């Protein structure tokens, strides 16, 4: 198949889910990547993908312009992160590419990716697969209670209801959605039930177009090294600029490790990740 892979950021070893999809699809299909870039690091990630043989088309975005869009969304019901990523230039670039080339399916990554693709998805000119990754409104709900900082908790409270409405609207219009876990799938089914106000349809019918594809591990890349093993060393790995990973690491340290240290005082916790706070 000819697949257009639309993403609001370049897939990489750090942004691993999109990278996993991309590498697996590339083995059997013709994949073109259309990506937004807003930093030198993201442009460097694009060059790495190109060096691996991927066709990557870039629309450069200004962080100032994106922040301005988020600020304007304070006066309407659009989630701030959707407003941040919604780019008329990006939408136009994707639309122009689709008029020039035939694609069998458009794969869109994340809530931020679909923010620029809503009009095209509604037109149903191409089959769409939306990899929502998470149910973001469920993530907001958890962040309200367990966010690692007051600022994160306040932002989650602001975004929660906006994101619930937005996700429900998107889900009701798309035929194919992918999420990481069954918990996210169930949360999206509940969003659909609330949005449609239909109490007669069962979960199987409401969730027929929502599939679970868990994150995988690249066993060709991650191989054991011939090094001395460190016994009782636990490693937590994640993108540590992401608030949910920060909250998880703190919970692991404060709530779980004391139980382990009671039995194994020599145990070590190592937290590994990009841009830790």
C-alpha positions in Angstrom: 0.0 0.0 0.0 0.9 3.6 -0.4 0.7 5.2 3.1 0.9 8.9 4.0 2.2 9.0 7.6 1.2 12.4 9.1 2.7 13.3 12.4 3.1 16.5 14.5 6.7 15.7 15.3 9.5 13.5 13.8 9.4 9.8 15.0 12.6 8.9 16.8 14.1 6.5 19.3 12.7 8.9 22.0 9.3 9.3 20.4 9.2 5.5 20.1 5.6 4.7 19.2 5.5 6.5 15.9 8.9 5.2 15.2 7.8 1.7 15.8 4.8 2.1 13.5 6.9 3.7 10.8 9.7 1.1 10.8 7.2 -1.8 10.6 5.0 -0.3 7.9 8.1 0.6 5.9 9.1 -3.1 5.6 6.1 -4.0 3.4 4.6 -0.7 2.2 5.5 2.6 0.4 5.5 5.2 3.2 5.8 9.0 2.9 6.2 10.9 6.1 4.7 14.4 6.4 5.9 16.1 9.6 5.8 19.4 11.5 9.1 20.7 12.9 9.6 23.5 15.4 13.2 23.0 16.6 16.8 22.2 15.5 16.5 18.9 17.3 13.4 17.9 15.3 15.1 18.9 12.0 18.1 16.7 13.1 15.6 13.8 13.8 14.3 14.3 10.2 17.8 14.0 8.8 18.3 10.7 10.7 15.1 9.3 9.2 16.2 10.4 5.7 19.5 8.7 6.3 17.6 5.5 7.0 15.9 5.7 3.6 12.6 7.4 4.5 11.0 10.0 2.4 10.2 12.9 4.8 8.5 16.1 3.9 8.7 18.9 6.4 6.6 21.9 7.3 8.5 24.2 9.7 6.5 25.8 12.4 7.3 28.7 14.7 6.9 28.0 18.4 5.8 31.6 18.9 3.0 31.2 16.3 2.0 27.9 17.9 1.9 29.5 21.4 -0.2 32.3 20.1 -2.7 29.8 18.7 -2.9 28.2 22.1 -3.4 31.6 23.8 -6.3 32.4 21.5 -7.9 29.1 22.3 -8.4 30.2 25.9 -11.5 32.1 24.5 -13.1 29.1 22.8 -13.6 25.4 23.5 -10.7 24.0 21.6 -8.1 22.1 23.7 -5.0 24.1 24.0 -2.7 21.4 22.7 -4.9 21.0 19.6 -4.8 24.7 19.0 -1.0 24.7 19.5 -0.6 22.1 16.7 -3.4 23.1 14.3 -1.5 24.6 11.4 -3.2 25.9 8.2 0.2 25.7 6.4 0.5 22.0 7.4 -3.1 21.3 6.4 -2.5 22.9 3.0 0.7 21.0 2.5 -0.9 17.6 3.2 -3.9 18.5 1.0 -1.7 19.5 -1.9 0.4 16.3 -1.6 -2.8 14.2 -1.7 -3.9 15.9 -4.9 -0.5 15.2 -6.5 -0.1 11.6 -5.4 -2.5 8.7 -4.8 -2.4 7.3 -1.3 -4.3 4.2 -0.1 -4.5 5.3 3.5 -3.6 8.3 5.7 -2.1 7.4 9.1 -2.3 10.3 11.6 -0.4 10.4 14.8 -1.7 11.8 18.1 -4.3 14.4 19.0 -1.9 17.1 17.8 -1.7 15.4 14.4 -5.5 15.1 13.9 -5.9 18.8 14.9 -4.6 19.8 11.4 -6.4 16.9 9.6 -10.0 17.3 10.8 -11.4 18.9 7.6 -9.7 16.3 5.4 -10.9 13.5 7.7 -14.5 14.8 7.6 -14.4 14.9 3.8 -13.6 11.2 3.8 -11.5 11.7 0.6 -9.0 9.1 1.9 -9.3 6.2 4.4 -8.0 7.5 7.7 -6.3 5.7 10.6 -5.9 7.8 13.7 -3.3 6.6 16.2 -4.6 8.5 19.2 -1.9 6.8 21.3 -3.7 7.7 24.6 -7.1 8.8 25.5 -5.9 12.3 26.4 -8.9 13.3 28.4 -8.3 10.3 30.7 -4.7 11.4 31.0 -5.9 14.9 32.0 -8.2 13.3 34.6 -5.2 11.4 36.2 -3.0 14.5 35.9 -5.5 16.6 37.9 -5.1 14.2 40.8 -1.5 13.1 40.4 0.3 15.7 38.3 3.9 16.2 39.5 3.5 20.0 39.9 0.8 22.5 40.6 1.1 24.0 37.1 0.6 20.5 35.5 -2.5 19.9 37.7 -4.0 23.3 36.8 -3.4 22.9 33.1 -5.0 19.4 33.2 -8.1 20.8 35.0 -8.4 23.5 32.3 -8.0 20.9 29.5 -10.1 18.0 30.8 -13.6 18.9 29.6 -12.4 20.6 26.5 -10.5 17.5 25.5 -13.4 15.1 26.4 -15.7 17.0 23.9 -13.0 17.2 21.3 -12.0 13.6 21.4 -15.6 12.5 21.3 -16.3 14.6 18.2 -13.3 13.1 16.4 -14.2 9.5 17.4 -17.7 9.9 16.1 -16.5 10.9 12.7 -13.6 8.4 12.1 -13.9 4.7 11.2 -10.5 3.6 12.5 -8.8 4.6 15.7 -5.9 3.0 17.5 -4.9 3.3 21.1 -2.1 1.8 23.3 -4.1 0.0 25.9 -7.5 -1.5 26.7 -8.0 1.1 29.4 -7.7 3.9 26.8 -10.1 2.0 24.5 -12.7 1.7 27.3 -12.4 5.4 28.1 -13.0 6.3 24.5 -16.0 4.0 24.3 -17.4 5.9 27.3 -16.7 9.2 25.5 -18.7 8.0 22.5 -21.6 6.9 24.7 -21.7 10.3 26.3 -21.4 12.2 23.1 -24.1 10.2 21.2 -26.3 9.9 24.3 -27.0 6.4 23.2 -27.5 4.0 26.1 -28.8 1.1 23.9 -25.6 0.3 22.0 -23.2 -2.1 23.8 -19.5 -1.6 24.1 -18.7 -4.0 21.3 -20.7 -1.9 18.9 -19.5 1.5 20.1 -15.9 0.3 20.1 -15.9 -1.5 16.8 -13.7 1.0 15.2 -11.2 1.4 18.1 -8.3 -1.1 18.2 -5.6 -1.7 20.8 -2.0 -1.9 19.5 0.4 -1.9 22.4 3.9 -0.5 22.2 6.5 -3.0 21.2 10.2 -3.3 21.7 12.7 -3.4 18.8 14.6 -6.6 19.6 17.0 -6.1 16.7 18.1 -2.7 18.2 18.0 -3.6 21.9 20.3 -6.5 22.5 22.1 -7.5 25.7 25.7 -6.3 25.9 28.6 -8.4 27.2 28.8 -6.4 30.4 28.9 -7.3 34.0 25.3 -7.6 35.3 24.3 -5.2 38.1 22.1 -7.3 40.4 18.9 -5.8 41.9 19.2 -2.7 39.7 15.8 -1.5 38.4 15.7 0.8 35.4 12.8 3.2 34.6 13.2 4.5 31.1 11.1 7.2 29.4 10.9 10.7 27.9 11.4 12.5 31.2 10.2 15.9 29.9 6.7 14.3 29.7 4.7 15.0 32.9 3.1 11.6 33.0 6.5 9.9 33.0 7.7 12.2 35.8 4.6 11.4 37.9 5.2 7.7 37.3 8.9 7.9 38.3 8.1 9.8 41.5 5.4 7.3 42.4 7.8 4.4 41.8 10.4 6.1 44.0 8.1 7.2 46.9 5.6 4.3 47.0 7.1 1.2 45.4 10.8 1.3 46.1 10.4 1.5 49.9 8.6 -1.9 49.8 11.5 -3.3 47.7 14.1 -1.8 50.0 12.5 -3.5 53.0 13.4 -6.8 51.4 16.4 -5.8 49.3 18.2 -2.8 50.8 21.0 -3.1 48.2 18.5 -2.5 45.4 19.2 0.5 43.1 16.7 2.5 41.1 18.0 4.2 37.9 15.9 6.7 36.1 16.9 7.1 32.4 15.4 9.6 30.0 15.5 12.7 27.9 15.4 16.2 29.5 14.5 15.3 33.1 13.1 18.1 35.4 
